[in-house]
Amino acid sequence: MDIETVTLSQIVEKLAPELSPFLTDRELSINIVLRDGLAVLEPADAMEIVQHSICEHQREALLQ
C-alpha cells in the first residue's frame, strides 16, 4: 500500500482537467489522502473524489 497525500487540484489536473474551471481555489487546495497513490487512479475515481470533496466542502460552509 502506497499512501500519498495530494491536493484536489493535482487529481483534477491529471485526470479531469475539464473540471478545473468549475472548482474554487479553496476546493482545489483540499488535501486528499490516497490509499494507493495518484498513479493508480482512474478518471472515474477522480470524479468520485471531486464529488465527495465538493459535498464535504459545502457541508462545512453551511455549518459555519
C-alpha positions as CSV (number, residue, x, y, z in Angstrom):
1,M,0.0,0.0,0.0
2,D,1.4,3.4,-1.1
3,I,-0.3,6.1,0.9
4,E,0.0,9.6,-0.7
5,T,-1.4,13.0,0.2
6,V,-2.2,15.2,-2.8
7,T,-4.4,18.2,-3.4
8,L,-7.6,18.0,-5.3
9,S,-6.0,20.2,-8.0
10,Q,-3.4,17.5,-8.6
11,I,-6.1,14.9,-9.2
12,V,-8.1,17.3,-11.4
13,E,-5.1,18.3,-13.5
14,K,-4.1,14.7,-14.1
15,L,-7.4,13.0,-14.7
16,A,-10.2,15.6,-15.3
17,P,-8.8,19.0,-16.3
18,E,-12.1,19.9,-17.8
19,L,-13.5,20.3,-14.2
20,S,-11.0,22.9,-13.2
21,P,-13.0,26.0,-14.2
22,F,-15.9,24.8,-12.1
23,L,-14.0,24.4,-8.8
24,T,-13.0,27.2,-6.5
25,D,-9.4,27.8,-5.4
26,R,-10.4,26.7,-1.9
27,E,-11.8,23.4,-3.2
28,L,-8.8,22.8,-5.4
29,S,-6.5,23.2,-2.4
30,I,-8.2,20.5,-0.3
31,N,-5.8,17.7,0.8
32,I,-6.8,14.2,-0.3
33,V,-5.2,11.1,1.2
34,L,-5.0,8.3,-1.4
35,R,-4.5,4.8,-0.2
36,D,-2.7,3.5,-3.3
37,G,-1.3,6.8,-4.6
38,L,-2.1,9.0,-7.5
39,A,-0.5,6.7,-10.1
40,V,-3.3,4.1,-9.9
41,L,-6.3,6.5,-10.0
42,E,-8.8,6.2,-12.9
43,P,-10.9,9.0,-14.3
44,A,-14.0,7.5,-12.6
45,D,-12.1,7.6,-9.3
46,A,-11.3,11.3,-9.9
47,M,-14.9,12.1,-10.5
48,E,-16.0,10.4,-7.3
49,I,-13.3,12.2,-5.3
50,V,-14.3,15.6,-6.7
51,Q,-18.0,15.0,-6.0
52,H,-17.3,13.9,-2.4
53,S,-14.9,16.8,-1.8
54,I,-17.4,19.3,-3.0
55,C,-20.1,17.9,-0.9
56,E,-17.9,17.9,2.2
57,H,-16.8,21.5,1.5
58,Q,-20.4,22.7,1.1
59,R,-21.5,21.0,4.3
60,E,-18.6,22.7,6.2
61,A,-19.6,26.0,4.7
62,L,-23.2,25.5,5.9
63,L,-22.1,24.6,9.4
64,Q,-20.1,27.8,9.8
